[in-house]
């Protein structure tokens, strides 16, 4: 969708105004049911490589004069005082800030009102629920989210679109409500990996000629539909000529997952302790539980978890030496039924904790959407989005293995 819109804008077939009206019409038709948006209020745009492309912004990210309510009725009516760094950068490239998208309360686990556009009876995931839903419904060509454990990759998988979490610290978090600063990372949603490559090269990175010359498959335990889909995707890539080596689960994997959750709880509790003291469970039942749990974590356990991650980053850096990408499931399975849960981030959390770039490619399945996760070495963002676009092309056009 993004690439096609850019081509039509640059050819003169579309104007920025006509594209804006197209997006606004889709929102008017679908959002009364889907509830992806907190506020829709198109802002002026300038000139640049993304001129005229509308985008949505997760509601924990500051936007000047627009709703920035953190997904909580406690802050209903709050307006942002300035544009966050990432918003300012995109507007500088001519992209049109269209509005704010729903998030779970304070980007934690208390669900947002957004429905899954592809499977309305299932969660869209969280915490970037509205951003994923808006892109999946075709309301906007791209949207911004954030990830602390799995809040970009998991919703992308559940909604059948592409999600990208860049290398930790690559894009400044200035103007984004913190949760666990040692893990918090901005992220993006597009309809396809090809669109993400286009967005990344025009907005943040550069063009890359990297190719999927080989990959490794990390077969982590997941639900059967996901295990079958990823195995089929691996077979398709092999049938297309990509050598895919099966990789043993690193012995540190469980420790990394536990460290990520401990750091998330410890830092998240201290980020929201004052808010919990003032409002109690009104900040969200699940967030309240996290605050109580995190405040009980001793300082020495937290410091040990940070040290463990530093050491593991060094130890696991070698797994990227021989392969263009590491393949693994983008979620534990299909989106859970109902809206009471946003899903389990266990398939994403280790990669987030390691700080490496991660991207999801939608897989072709008949039932609820599923995503294939690709990871690369720290700082290899340009290469990863290029490799993901190639993998997407191969998966769509490869013969079905017999």
Secondary structure, 3 states (H helix, E strand, C coil): CHHHHHHHHHHCCCCHHHHHHHHHHHHHHHHHHHCCEEEECCCCCCCCCCCCCEEEEECCECCECCECCCCCHHHCCCEECCCCHHHHHHHHCCCEEEEEECCCHHHCCCCCCCCCCCCCCECCCCCCHHHHHHHHCCCCCEEEEEECCCCCHHHHHHHCCEEEECCCCCCCCCCECCCCCCCCEEEEEECCHHHHHHHHHHHCCCCCCCCCCEEEEECCCCCHHHHHHHHHHHHHHHHCCCEEEEECCCCCHHHHHHHHHHHHHHHHHHHHHHHHHHHHHHHCHHHHHHHHHHHCCCHHHHHHHHHHHHHHHHHHHHHHCCCCEEEEECCCCCCCECCCCCCCCHHHHHHHHHCCCEEEEEECCCCCCEEEEEECCCCCHHHHHHHHHHHHHHHHHCCCCC
